[in-house]
């Protein structure tokens, strides 16, 4: 950038500042040429810069209202708000569903624990009954075995007694036969036979 263009840019910036401050722009050349005379503020169609800016703002606002920009912005905001409300409603429904599922599983867990305790108690009672029945069966079996042993012992005793009696009877008969043979003759035997026949009659 040359020095001349830099000077022109600086002068333009000064002129803009003066327009904003409602000051009359002056240049060295103008002062020298016209002897310090003041220039009029630049204007267009009778409006100065401030009025033109205000007019432009009014036009922009009128165009925005005419094109229903606020309504469009409001509709967009309402759409976003409704979307947020829907998301909140979905989140609330999901939370309620999660809480219901949690409560259901907690109830199932409690029921399972109660069922487990009931099953444990029933198993303990059944085990006690089985043990008692086993004790009773064992006692009955021992009693039956003891009675069978006693019966066998009694039978053995009876058999031994009968055997002893039989042997004693045999011995007594043999002894009697020997005694009879030693002390009786044929005549005495005939007499005994006759007495026996007579007693039968």
Contact map, one row per residue, 1 for C-alpha under 8 A:
111011000000000000000000000000000000000000000000000000000000000000000000000000000000000000000000000000000000000000000000000000000000000000000000000000000000000000000000000000000000000000000000000000000
111111000000000000000000000000000000000000000000000000000000000000000000000000000000000000000000000000000000000000000000000000000000000000000000000000000000000000000000000000000000000000000000000000000
111111100000000000000000000000000000000000000000000000000000000000000000000000000000000000000000000000000000000000000000000000000000000000000000000000000000000000000000000000000000000000000000000000000
011111110000000000000000000000000000000000000000000000000000000000000000000000000000000000000000000000000000000000000000000000000000000000000000000000000000000000000000000000000000000000000000000000000
111111111000000000000000000000000000000000000000000000000000000000000000000000000000000000000000000000000000000000000000000000000000000000000000000000000000000000000000000000000000000000000000000000000
111111111100000000000000000000000000000000000000000000000000000000000000000000000000000000000000000000000000000000000000000000000000000000000000000000000000000000000000000000000000000000000000000000000
001111111110000000000000000000000000000000000000000000000000000000000000000000000000000000000000000000000000000000000000000000000000000000000000000000000000000000000000000000000000000000000000000000000
000111111111000000000000000000000000000000000000000000000000000000000000000000000000000000000000000000000000000000000000000000000000000000000000000000000000000000000000000000000000000000000000000000000
000011111111100000000000000000000000000000000000000000000000000000000000000000000000000000000000000000000000000000000000000000000000000000000000000000000000000000000000000000000000000000000000000000000
000001111111110000000000000000000000000000000000000000000000000000000000000000000000000000000000000000000000000000000000000000000000000000000000000000000000000000000000000000000000000000000000000000000
000000111111111000000000000000000000000000000000000000000000000000000000000000000000000000000000000000000000000000000000000000000000000000000000000000000000000000000000000000000000000000000000000000000
000000011111111100000000000000000000000000000000000000000000000000000000000000000000000000000000000000000000000000000000000000000000000000000000000000000000000000000000000000000000000000000000000000000
000000001111111110000000000000000000000000000000000000000000000000000000000000000000000000000000000000000000000000000000000000000000000000000000000000000000000000000000000000000000000000000000000000000
000000000111111111000000100000000000000000000000000000000000000000000000000000000000000000000000000000000000000000000000000000000000000000000000000000000000000000000000000000000000000000000000000000000
000000000011111111100000100000000000000000000000000000000000000000000000000000000000000000000000000000000000000000000000000000000000000000000000000000000000000000000000000000000000000000000000000000000
000000000001111111110000000000000000000000000000000000000000000000000000000000000000000000000000000000000000000000000000000000000000000000000000000000000000000000000000000000000000000000000000000000000
000000000000111111111000000000000000000000000000000000000000000000000000000000000000000000000000000000000000000000000000000000000000000000000000000000000000000000000000000000000000000000000000000000000
000000000000011111111111100000000000000000000000000000000000000000000000000000000000000000000000000000000000000000000000000000000000000000000000000000000000000000000000000000000000000000000000000000000
000000000000001111111111100000000000000010000000100000000000000000000000000000000000000000000000000000000000000000000000000000000000000000000000000000000000000000000000000000000000000000000000000000000
000000000000000111111110000000000000000000000000110000000000000000000000000000000000000000000000000000000000000000000000000000000000000000000000000000000000000000000000000000000000000000000000000000000
000000000000000011111110000000000000000000000000000000000000000000000000000000000000000000000000000000000000000000000000000000000000000000000000000000000000000000000000000000000000000000000000000000000
000000000000000001111111000000000000000010000000000000000000000000000000000000000000000000000000000000000000000000000000000000000000000000000000000000000000000000000000000000000000000000000000000000000
000000000000000001111111100000000000000010000000000000000000000000000000000000000000000000000000000000000000000000000000000000000000000000000000000000000000000000000000000000000000000000000000000000000
000000000000000001100111110000000000011110000000000000000000000000000000000000000000000000000000000000000000000000000000000000000000000000000000000000000000000000000000000000000000000000000000000000000
000000000000011001100011111000000000001010000000000000000000000000000000000000000000000000000000000000000000000000000000000000000000000000000000000000000000000000000000000000000000000000000000000000000
000000000000000000000001111101100000011000000000000000000000000000000000000000000000000000000000000000000000000000000000000000000000000000000000000000000000000000000000000000000000000000000000000000000
000000000000000000000000111111100000000000000000000000000000000000000000000000000000000000000000000000000000000000000000000000000000000000000000000000000000000000000000000000000000000000000000000000000
000000000000000000000000011111110000000000000000000000000000000000000000000000000000000000000000000000000000000000000000000000000000000000000000000000000000000000000000000000000000000000000000000000000
000000000000000000000000001111111000000000000000000000000000000000000000000000000000000000000000000000000000000000000000000000000000000000000000000000000000000000000000000000000000000000000000000000000
000000000000000000000000011111111111100000000000000000000000000000000000000000000000000000000000000000000000000000000000000000000000000000000000000000000000000000000000000000000000000000000000000000000
000000000000000000000000011111111111100000000000000000000000000000000000000000000000000000000000000000000000000000000000000000000000000000000000000000000000000000000000000000000000000000000000000000000
000000000000000000000000000111111111000000000000000000000000000000000000000000000000000000000000000000000000000000000000000000000000000000000000000000000000000000000000000000000000000000000000000000000
000000000000000000000000000011111110000000000000000000000000000000000000000000000000000000000000000000000000000000000000000000000000000000000000000000000000000000000000000000000000000000000000000000000
000000000000000000000000000001111111100000000000000000000000000000000000000000000000000000000000000000000000000000000000000000000000000000000000000000000000000000000000000000000000000000000000000000000
000000000000000000000000000001111111100000000000000000000000000000000000000000000000000000000000000000000000000000000000000000000000000000000000000000000000000000000000000000000000000000000000000000000
000000000000000000000000000001110111110000000000000000000000000000000000000000000000000000000000000000000000000000000000000000000000000000000000000000000000000000000000000000000000000000000000000000000
000000000000000000000000000001100111111000000000000000000000000000000000000000000000000000000000000000000000000000000000000000000000000000000000000000000000000000000000000000000000000000000000000000000
000000000000000000000001010000000001111100000000000000000000000000000000000000000000000000000000000000000000000000000000000000000000000000000000000000000000000000000000000000000000000000000000000000000
000000000000000000000001110000000000111110000000000000000000000000000000000000000000000000000000000000000000000000000000000000000000000000000000000000000000000000000000000000000000000000000000000000000
000000000000000000000001000000000000011111000000000000000000000000000000000000000000000000000000000000000000000000000000000000000000000000000000000000000000000000000000000000000000000000000000000000000
000000000000000000100111100000000000001111100001000000000000000000000000000000000000000000000000000000000000000000000000000000000000000000000000000000000000000000000000000000000000000000000000000000000
000000000000000000000000000000000000000111110001100000000000000000000000000000000000000000000000000000000000000000000000000000000000000000000000000000000000000000000000000000000000000000000000000000000
000000000000000000000000000000000000000011111111100000000000000000000000000000000000000000000000000000000000000000000000000000000000000000000000000000000000000000000000000000000000000000000000000000000
000000000000000000000000000000000000000001111111000000000000000000000000000000000000000000000000000000000000000000000000000000000000000000000000000000000000000000000000000000000000000000000000000000000
000000000000000000000000000000000000000000111110000000000000000000000000000000000000000000000000000000000000000000000000000000000000000000000000000000000000000000000000000000000000000000000000000000000
000000000000000000000000000000000000000000111111000000000000000000000000000000000000000000000000000000000000000000000000000000000000000000000000000000000000000000000000000000000000000000000000000000000
000000000000000000000000000000000000000000111111111100000000000000000000000000000000000000000000000000000000000000000000000000000000000000000000000000000000000000000000000000000000000000000000000000000
000000000000000000000000000000000000000011110111111100000000000000000000000000000000000000000000000000000000000000000000000000000000000000000000000000000000000000000000000000000000000000000000000000000
000000000000000000110000000000000000000001100011111110000000000000000000000000000000000000000000000000000000000000000000000000000000000000000000000000000000000000000000000000000000000000000000000000000
000000000000000000010000000000000000000000000011111111000000000000000000000000000000000000000000000000000000000000000000000000000000000000000000000000000000000000000000000000000000000000000000000000000
000000000000000000000000000000000000000000000011111111100000000000000000000000000000000000000000000000000000000000000000000000000000000000000000000000000000000000000000000000000000000000000000000000000
000000000000000000000000000000000000000000000011111111110000000000000000000000000000000000000000000000000000000000000000000000000000000000000000000000000000000000000000000000000000000000000000000000000
000000000000000000000000000000000000000000000000111111111000000000000000000000000000000000000000000000000000000000000000000000000000000000000000000000000000000000000000000000000000000000000000000000000
000000000000000000000000000000000000000000000000011111111100000000000000000000000000000000000000000000000000000000000000000000000000000000000000000000000000000000000000000000000000000000000000000000000
000000000000000000000000000000000000000000000000001111111110000000000000000000000000000000000000000000000000000000000000000000000000000000000000000000000000000000000000000000000000000000000000000000000
000000000000000000000000000000000000000000000000000111111111000000000000000000000000000000000000000000000000000000000000000000000000000000000000000000000000000000000000000000000000000000000000000000000
000000000000000000000000000000000000000000000000000011111111100000000000000000000000000000000000000000000000000000000000000000000000000000000000000000000000000000000000000000000000000000000000000000000
000000000000000000000000000000000000000000000000000001111111110000000000000000000000000000000000000000000000000000000000000000000000000000000000000000000000000000000000000000000000000000000000000000000
000000000000000000000000000000000000000000000000000000111111111000000000000000000000000000000000000000000000000000000000000000000000000000000000000000000000000000000000000000000000000000000000000000000
000000000000000000000000000000000000000000000000000000011111111100000000000000000000000000000000000000000000000000000000000000000000000000000000000000000000000000000000000000000000000000000000000000000
000000000000000000000000000000000000000000000000000000001111111110000000000000000000000000000000000000000000000000000000000000000000000000000000000000000000000000000000000000000000000000000000000000000
000000000000000000000000000000000000000000000000000000000111111111000000000000000000000000000000000000000000000000000000000000000000000000000000000000000000000000000000000000000000000000000000000000000
000000000000000000000000000000000000000000000000000000000011111111100000000000000000000000000000000000000000000000000000000000000000000000000000000000000000000000000000000000000000000000000000000000000
000000000000000000000000000000000000000000000000000000000001111111111100000000000000000000000000000000000000000000000000000000000000000000000000000000000000000000000000000000000000000000000000000000000
000000000000000000000000000000000000000000000000000000000000111111111100000000000000000000000000000000000000000000000000000000000000000000000000000000000000000000000000000000000000000000000000000000000
000000000000000000000000000000000000000000000000000000000000011111111000000000000000000000000000000000000000000000000000000000000000000000000000000000000000000000000000000000000000000000000000000000000
000000000000000000000000000000000000000000000000000000000000001111111000000000000000000000000000000000000000000000000000000000000000000000000000000000000000000000000000000000000000000000000000000000000
000000000000000000000000000000000000000000000000000000000000000111111111000000000000000000000000000000000000000000000000000000000000000000000000000000000000000000000000000000000000000000000000000000000
000000000000000000000000000000000000000000000000000000000000000111111111100000000000000000000000000000000000000000000000000000000000000000000000000000000000000000000000000000000000000000000000000000000
000000000000000000000000000000000000000000000000000000000000000110011111110000000000000000000000000000000000000000000000000000000000000000000000000000000000000000000000000000000000000000000000000000000
000000000000000000000000000000000000000000000000000000000000000000011111111000000000000000000000000000000000000000000000000000000000000000000000000000000000000000000000000000000000000000000000000000000
000000000000000000000000000000000000000000000000000000000000000000011111111100000000000000000000000000000000000000000000000000000000000000000000000000000000000000000000000000000000000000000000000000000
000000000000000000000000000000000000000000000000000000000000000000001111111110000000000000000000000000000000000000000000000000000000000000000000000000000000000000000000000000000000000000000000000000000
000000000000000000000000000000000000000000000000000000000000000000000111111111000000000000000000000000000000000000000000000000000000000000000000000000000000000000000000000000000000000000000000000000000
000000000000000000000000000000000000000000000000000000000000000000000011111111100000000000000000000000000000000000000000000000000000000000000000000000000000000000000000000000000000000000000000000000000
000000000000000000000000000000000000000000000000000000000000000000000001111111110000000000000000000000000000000000000000000000000000000000000000000000000000000000000000000000000000000000000000000000000
000000000000000000000000000000000000000000000000000000000000000000000000111111111000000000000000000000000000000000000000000000000000000000000000000000000000000000000000000000000000000000000000000000000
000000000000000000000000000000000000000000000000000000000000000000000000011111111100000000000000000000000000000000000000000000000000000000000000000000000000000000000000000000000000000000000000000000000
000000000000000000000000000000000000000000000000000000000000000000000000001111111110000000000000000000000000000000000000000000000000000000000000000000000000000000000000000000000000000000000000000000000
000000000000000000000000000000000000000000000000000000000000000000000000000111111111000000000000000000000000000000000000000000000000000000000000000000000000000000000000000000000000000000000000000000000
000000000000000000000000000000000000000000000000000000000000000000000000000011111111100000000000000000000000000000000000000000000000000000000000000000000000000000000000000000000000000000000000000000000
000000000000000000000000000000000000000000000000000000000000000000000000000001111111110000000000000000000000000000000000000000000000000000000000000000000000000000000000000000000000000000000000000000000
000000000000000000000000000000000000000000000000000000000000000000000000000000111111111000000000000000000000000000000000000000000000000000000000000000000000000000000000000000000000000000000000000000000
000000000000000000000000000000000000000000000000000000000000000000000000000000011111111100000000000000000000000000000000000000000000000000000000000000000000000000000000000000000000000000000000000000000
000000000000000000000000000000000000000000000000000000000000000000000000000000001111111110000000000000000000000000000000000000000000000000000000000000000000000000000000000000000000000000000000000000000
000000000000000000000000000000000000000000000000000000000000000000000000000000000111111111000000000000000000000000000000000000000000000000000000000000000000000000000000000000000000000000000000000000000
000000000000000000000000000000000000000000000000000000000000000000000000000000000011111111100000000000000000000000000000000000000000000000000000000000000000000000000000000000000000000000000000000000000
000000000000000000000000000000000000000000000000000000000000000000000000000000000001111111110000000000000000000000000000000000000000000000000000000000000000000000000000000000000000000000000000000000000
000000000000000000000000000000000000000000000000000000000000000000000000000000000000111111111000000000000000000000000000000000000000000000000000000000000000000000000000000000000000000000000000000000000
000000000000000000000000000000000000000000000000000000000000000000000000000000000000011111111100000000000000000000000000000000000000000000000000000000000000000000000000000000000000000000000000000000000
000000000000000000000000000000000000000000000000000000000000000000000000000000000000001111111110000000000000000000000000000000000000000000000000000000000000000000000000000000000000000000000000000000000
000000000000000000000000000000000000000000000000000000000000000000000000000000000000000111111111000000000000000000000000000000000000000000000000000000000000000000000000000000000000000000000000000000000
000000000000000000000000000000000000000000000000000000000000000000000000000000000000000011111111100000000000000000000000000000000000000000000000000000000000000000000000000000000000000000000000000000000
000000000000000000000000000000000000000000000000000000000000000000000000000000000000000001111111110000000000000000000000000000000000000000000000000000000000000000000000000000000000000000000000000000000
000000000000000000000000000000000000000000000000000000000000000000000000000000000000000000111111111000000000000000000000000000000000000000000000000000000000000000000000000000000000000000000000000000000
000000000000000000000000000000000000000000000000000000000000000000000000000000000000000000011111111100000000000000000000000000000000000000000000000000000000000000000000000000000000000000000000000000000
000000000000000000000000000000000000000000000000000000000000000000000000000000000000000000001111111110000000000000000000000000000000000000000000000000000000000000000000000000000000000000000000000000000
000000000000000000000000000000000000000000000000000000000000000000000000000000000000000000000111111111000000000000000000000000000000000000000000000000000000000000000000000000000000000000000000000000000
000000000000000000000000000000000000000000000000000000000000000000000000000000000000000000000011111111100000000000000000000000000000000000000000000000000000000000000000000000000000000000000000000000000
000000000000000000000000000000000000000000000000000000000000000000000000000000000000000000000001111111110000000000000000000000000000000000000000000000000000000000000000000000000000000000000000000000000
000000000000000000000000000000000000000000000000000000000000000000000000000000000000000000000000111111111000000000000000000000000000000000000000000000000000000000000000000000000000000000000000000000000
000000000000000000000000000000000000000000000000000000000000000000000000000000000000000000000000011111111100000000000000000000000000000000000000000000000000000000000000000000000000000000000000000000000
000000000000000000000000000000000000000000000000000000000000000000000000000000000000000000000000001111111110000000000000000000000000000000000000000000000000000000000000000000000000000000000000000000000
000000000000000000000000000000000000000000000000000000000000000000000000000000000000000000000000000111111111000000000000000000000000000000000000000000000000000000000000000000000000000000000000000000000
000000000000000000000000000000000000000000000000000000000000000000000000000000000000000000000000000011111111100000000000000000000000000000000000000000000000000000000000000000000000000000000000000000000
000000000000000000000000000000000000000000000000000000000000000000000000000000000000000000000000000001111111110000000000000000000000000000000000000000000000000000000000000000000000000000000000000000000
000000000000000000000000000000000000000000000000000000000000000000000000000000000000000000000000000000111111111000000000000000000000000000000000000000000000000000000000000000000000000000000000000000000
000000000000000000000000000000000000000000000000000000000000000000000000000000000000000000000000000000011111111100000000000000000000000000000000000000000000000000000000000000000000000000000000000000000
000000000000000000000000000000000000000000000000000000000000000000000000000000000000000000000000000000001111111110000000000000000000000000000000000000000000000000000000000000000000000000000000000000000
000000000000000000000000000000000000000000000000000000000000000000000000000000000000000000000000000000000111111111000000000000000000000000000000000000000000000000000000000000000000000000000000000000000
000000000000000000000000000000000000000000000000000000000000000000000000000000000000000000000000000000000011111111100000000000000000000000000000000000000000000000000000000000000000000000000000000000000
000000000000000000000000000000000000000000000000000000000000000000000000000000000000000000000000000000000001111111110000000000000000000000000000000000000000000000000000000000000000000000000000000000000
000000000000000000000000000000000000000000000000000000000000000000000000000000000000000000000000000000000000111111111000000000000000000000000000000000000000000000000000000000000000000000000000000000000
000000000000000000000000000000000000000000000000000000000000000000000000000000000000000000000000000000000000011111111100000000000000000000000000000000000000000000000000000000000000000000000000000000000
000000000000000000000000000000000000000000000000000000000000000000000000000000000000000000000000000000000000001111111110000000000000000000000000000000000000000000000000000000000000000000000000000000000
000000000000000000000000000000000000000000000000000000000000000000000000000000000000000000000000000000000000000111111111000000000000000000000000000000000000000000000000000000000000000000000000000000000
000000000000000000000000000000000000000000000000000000000000000000000000000000000000000000000000000000000000000011111111100000000000000000000000000000000000000000000000000000000000000000000000000000000
000000000000000000000000000000000000000000000000000000000000000000000000000000000000000000000000000000000000000001111111110000000000000000000000000000000000000000000000000000000000000000000000000000000
000000000000000000000000000000000000000000000000000000000000000000000000000000000000000000000000000000000000000000111111111000000000000000000000000000000000000000000000000000000000000000000000000000000
000000000000000000000000000000000000000000000000000000000000000000000000000000000000000000000000000000000000000000011111111100000000000000000000000000000000000000000000000000000000000000000000000000000
000000000000000000000000000000000000000000000000000000000000000000000000000000000000000000000000000000000000000000001111111110000000000000000000000000000000000000000000000000000000000000000000000000000
000000000000000000000000000000000000000000000000000000000000000000000000000000000000000000000000000000000000000000000111111111000000000000000000000000000000000000000000000000000000000000000000000000000
000000000000000000000000000000000000000000000000000000000000000000000000000000000000000000000000000000000000000000000011111111100000000000000000000000000000000000000000000000000000000000000000000000000
000000000000000000000000000000000000000000000000000000000000000000000000000000000000000000000000000000000000000000000001111111110000000000000000000000000000000000000000000000000000000000000000000000000
000000000000000000000000000000000000000000000000000000000000000000000000000000000000000000000000000000000000000000000000111111111000000000000000000000000000000000000000000000000000000000000000000000000
000000000000000000000000000000000000000000000000000000000000000000000000000000000000000000000000000000000000000000000000011111111100000000000000000000000000000000000000000000000000000000000000000000000
000000000000000000000000000000000000000000000000000000000000000000000000000000000000000000000000000000000000000000000000001111111110000000000000000000000000000000000000000000000000000000000000000000000
000000000000000000000000000000000000000000000000000000000000000000000000000000000000000000000000000000000000000000000000000111111111000000000000000000000000000000000000000000000000000000000000000000000
000000000000000000000000000000000000000000000000000000000000000000000000000000000000000000000000000000000000000000000000000011111111100000000000000000000000000000000000000000000000000000000000000000000
000000000000000000000000000000000000000000000000000000000000000000000000000000000000000000000000000000000000000000000000000001111111110000000000000000000000000000000000000000000000000000000000000000000
000000000000000000000000000000000000000000000000000000000000000000000000000000000000000000000000000000000000000000000000000000111111111000000000000000000000000000000000000000000000000000000000000000000
000000000000000000000000000000000000000000000000000000000000000000000000000000000000000000000000000000000000000000000000000000011111111100000000000000000000000000000000000000000000000000000000000000000
000000000000000000000000000000000000000000000000000000000000000000000000000000000000000000000000000000000000000000000000000000001111111110000000000000000000000000000000000000000000000000000000000000000
000000000000000000000000000000000000000000000000000000000000000000000000000000000000000000000000000000000000000000000000000000000111111111000000000000000000000000000000000000000000000000000000000000000
000000000000000000000000000000000000000000000000000000000000000000000000000000000000000000000000000000000000000000000000000000000011111111100000000000000000000000000000000000000000000000000000000000000
000000000000000000000000000000000000000000000000000000000000000000000000000000000000000000000000000000000000000000000000000000000001111111110000000000000000000000000000000000000000000000000000000000000
000000000000000000000000000000000000000000000000000000000000000000000000000000000000000000000000000000000000000000000000000000000000111111111000000000000000000000000000000000000000000000000000000000000
000000000000000000000000000000000000000000000000000000000000000000000000000000000000000000000000000000000000000000000000000000000000011111111100000000000000000000000000000000000000000000000000000000000
000000000000000000000000000000000000000000000000000000000000000000000000000000000000000000000000000000000000000000000000000000000000001111111110000000000000000000000000000000000000000000000000000000000
000000000000000000000000000000000000000000000000000000000000000000000000000000000000000000000000000000000000000000000000000000000000000111111111000000000000000000000000000000000000000000000000000000000
000000000000000000000000000000000000000000000000000000000000000000000000000000000000000000000000000000000000000000000000000000000000000011111111100000000000000000000000000000000000000000000000000000000
000000000000000000000000000000000000000000000000000000000000000000000000000000000000000000000000000000000000000000000000000000000000000001111111110000000000000000000000000000000000000000000000000000000
000000000000000000000000000000000000000000000000000000000000000000000000000000000000000000000000000000000000000000000000000000000000000000111111111000000000000000000000000000000000000000000000000000000
000000000000000000000000000000000000000000000000000000000000000000000000000000000000000000000000000000000000000000000000000000000000000000011111111100000000000000000000000000000000000000000000000000000
000000000000000000000000000000000000000000000000000000000000000000000000000000000000000000000000000000000000000000000000000000000000000000001111111110000000000000000000000000000000000000000000000000000
000000000000000000000000000000000000000000000000000000000000000000000000000000000000000000000000000000000000000000000000000000000000000000000111111111000000000000000000000000000000000000000000000000000
000000000000000000000000000000000000000000000000000000000000000000000000000000000000000000000000000000000000000000000000000000000000000000000011111111100000000000000000000000000000000000000000000000000
000000000000000000000000000000000000000000000000000000000000000000000000000000000000000000000000000000000000000000000000000000000000000000000001111111110000000000000000000000000000000000000000000000000
000000000000000000000000000000000000000000000000000000000000000000000000000000000000000000000000000000000000000000000000000000000000000000000000111111111000000000000000000000000000000000000000000000000
000000000000000000000000000000000000000000000000000000000000000000000000000000000000000000000000000000000000000000000000000000000000000000000000011111111100000000000000000000000000000000000000000000000
000000000000000000000000000000000000000000000000000000000000000000000000000000000000000000000000000000000000000000000000000000000000000000000000001111111110000000000000000000000000000000000000000000000
000000000000000000000000000000000000000000000000000000000000000000000000000000000000000000000000000000000000000000000000000000000000000000000000000111111111000000000000000000000000000000000000000000000
000000000000000000000000000000000000000000000000000000000000000000000000000000000000000000000000000000000000000000000000000000000000000000000000000011111111100000000000000000000000000000000000000000000
000000000000000000000000000000000000000000000000000000000000000000000000000000000000000000000000000000000000000000000000000000000000000000000000000001111111110000000000000000000000000000000000000000000
000000000000000000000000000000000000000000000000000000000000000000000000000000000000000000000000000000000000000000000000000000000000000000000000000000111111111000000000000000000000000000000000000000000
000000000000000000000000000000000000000000000000000000000000000000000000000000000000000000000000000000000000000000000000000000000000000000000000000000011111111100000000000000000000000000000000000000000
000000000000000000000000000000000000000000000000000000000000000000000000000000000000000000000000000000000000000000000000000000000000000000000000000000001111111110000000000000000000000000000000000000000
000000000000000000000000000000000000000000000000000000000000000000000000000000000000000000000000000000000000000000000000000000000000000000000000000000000111111111000000000000000000000000000000000000000
000000000000000000000000000000000000000000000000000000000000000000000000000000000000000000000000000000000000000000000000000000000000000000000000000000000011111111100000000000000000000000000000000000000
000000000000000000000000000000000000000000000000000000000000000000000000000000000000000000000000000000000000000000000000000000000000000000000000000000000001111111110000000000000000000000000000000000000
000000000000000000000000000000000000000000000000000000000000000000000000000000000000000000000000000000000000000000000000000000000000000000000000000000000000111111111000000000000000000000000000000000000
000000000000000000000000000000000000000000000000000000000000000000000000000000000000000000000000000000000000000000000000000000000000000000000000000000000000011111111100000000000000000000000000000000000
000000000000000000000000000000000000000000000000000000000000000000000000000000000000000000000000000000000000000000000000000000000000000000000000000000000000001111111110000000000000000000000000000000000
000000000000000000000000000000000000000000000000000000000000000000000000000000000000000000000000000000000000000000000000000000000000000000000000000000000000000111111111000000000000000000000000000000000
000000000000000000000000000000000000000000000000000000000000000000000000000000000000000000000000000000000000000000000000000000000000000000000000000000000000000011111111100000000000000000000000000000000
000000000000000000000000000000000000000000000000000000000000000000000000000000000000000000000000000000000000000000000000000000000000000000000000000000000000000001111111110000000000000000000000000000000
000000000000000000000000000000000000000000000000000000000000000000000000000000000000000000000000000000000000000000000000000000000000000000000000000000000000000000111111111000000000000000000000000000000
000000000000000000000000000000000000000000000000000000000000000000000000000000000000000000000000000000000000000000000000000000000000000000000000000000000000000000011111111100000000000000000000000000000
000000000000000000000000000000000000000000000000000000000000000000000000000000000000000000000000000000000000000000000000000000000000000000000000000000000000000000001111111110000000000000000000000000000
000000000000000000000000000000000000000000000000000000000000000000000000000000000000000000000000000000000000000000000000000000000000000000000000000000000000000000000111111111000000000000000000000000000
000000000000000000000000000000000000000000000000000000000000000000000000000000000000000000000000000000000000000000000000000000000000000000000000000000000000000000000011111111100000000000000000000000000
000000000000000000000000000000000000000000000000000000000000000000000000000000000000000000000000000000000000000000000000000000000000000000000000000000000000000000000001111111110000000000000000000000000
000000000000000000000000000000000000000000000000000000000000000000000000000000000000000000000000000000000000000000000000000000000000000000000000000000000000000000000000111111111000000000000000000000000
000000000000000000000000000000000000000000000000000000000000000000000000000000000000000000000000000000000000000000000000000000000000000000000000000000000000000000000000011111111100000000000000000000000
000000000000000000000000000000000000000000000000000000000000000000000000000000000000000000000000000000000000000000000000000000000000000000000000000000000000000000000000001111111110000000000000000000000
000000000000000000000000000000000000000000000000000000000000000000000000000000000000000000000000000000000000000000000000000000000000000000000000000000000000000000000000000111111111000000000000000000000
000000000000000000000000000000000000000000000000000000000000000000000000000000000000000000000000000000000000000000000000000000000000000000000000000000000000000000000000000011111111100000000000000000000
000000000000000000000000000000000000000000000000000000000000000000000000000000000000000000000000000000000000000000000000000000000000000000000000000000000000000000000000000001111111110000000000000000000
000000000000000000000000000000000000000000000000000000000000000000000000000000000000000000000000000000000000000000000000000000000000000000000000000000000000000000000000000000111111111000000000000000000
000000000000000000000000000000000000000000000000000000000000000000000000000000000000000000000000000000000000000000000000000000000000000000000000000000000000000000000000000000011111111100000000000000000
000000000000000000000000000000000000000000000000000000000000000000000000000000000000000000000000000000000000000000000000000000000000000000000000000000000000000000000000000000001111111110000000000000000
000000000000000000000000000000000000000000000000000000000000000000000000000000000000000000000000000000000000000000000000000000000000000000000000000000000000000000000000000000000111111100000000000000000
000000000000000000000000000000000000000000000000000000000000000000000000000000000000000000000000000000000000000000000000000000000000000000000000000000000000000000000000000000000011111110000000000000000
000000000000000000000000000000000000000000000000000000000000000000000000000000000000000000000000000000000000000000000000000000000000000000000000000000000000000000000000000000000001111111111000000000000
000000000000000000000000000000000000000000000000000000000000000000000000000000000000000000000000000000000000000000000000000000000000000000000000000000000000000000000000000000000000101111111000000000000
000000000000000000000000000000000000000000000000000000000000000000000000000000000000000000000000000000000000000000000000000000000000000000000000000000000000000000000000000000000000000111111100000000000
000000000000000000000000000000000000000000000000000000000000000000000000000000000000000000000000000000000000000000000000000000000000000000000000000000000000000000000000000000000000000111111110000000000
000000000000000000000000000000000000000000000000000000000000000000000000000000000000000000000000000000000000000000000000000000000000000000000000000000000000000000000000000000000000000111111111000000000
000000000000000000000000000000000000000000000000000000000000000000000000000000000000000000000000000000000000000000000000000000000000000000000000000000000000000000000000000000000000000111111111100000000
000000000000000000000000000000000000000000000000000000000000000000000000000000000000000000000000000000000000000000000000000000000000000000000000000000000000000000000000000000000000000001111111110000000
000000000000000000000000000000000000000000000000000000000000000000000000000000000000000000000000000000000000000000000000000000000000000000000000000000000000000000000000000000000000000000111111111000000
000000000000000000000000000000000000000000000000000000000000000000000000000000000000000000000000000000000000000000000000000000000000000000000000000000000000000000000000000000000000000000011111111100000
000000000000000000000000000000000000000000000000000000000000000000000000000000000000000000000000000000000000000000000000000000000000000000000000000000000000000000000000000000000000000000001111111110000
000000000000000000000000000000000000000000000000000000000000000000000000000000000000000000000000000000000000000000000000000000000000000000000000000000000000000000000000000000000000000000000111111111000
000000000000000000000000000000000000000000000000000000000000000000000000000000000000000000000000000000000000000000000000000000000000000000000000000000000000000000000000000000000000000000000011111111100
000000000000000000000000000000000000000000000000000000000000000000000000000000000000000000000000000000000000000000000000000000000000000000000000000000000000000000000000000000000000000000000001111111110
000000000000000000000000000000000000000000000000000000000000000000000000000000000000000000000000000000000000000000000000000000000000000000000000000000000000000000000000000000000000000000000000111111111
000000000000000000000000000000000000000000000000000000000000000000000000000000000000000000000000000000000000000000000000000000000000000000000000000000000000000000000000000000000000000000000000011111111
000000000000000000000000000000000000000000000000000000000000000000000000000000000000000000000000000000000000000000000000000000000000000000000000000000000000000000000000000000000000000000000000001111111
000000000000000000000000000000000000000000000000000000000000000000000000000000000000000000000000000000000000000000000000000000000000000000000000000000000000000000000000000000000000000000000000000111111
000000000000000000000000000000000000000000000000000000000000000000000000000000000000000000000000000000000000000000000000000000000000000000000000000000000000000000000000000000000000000000000000000011111
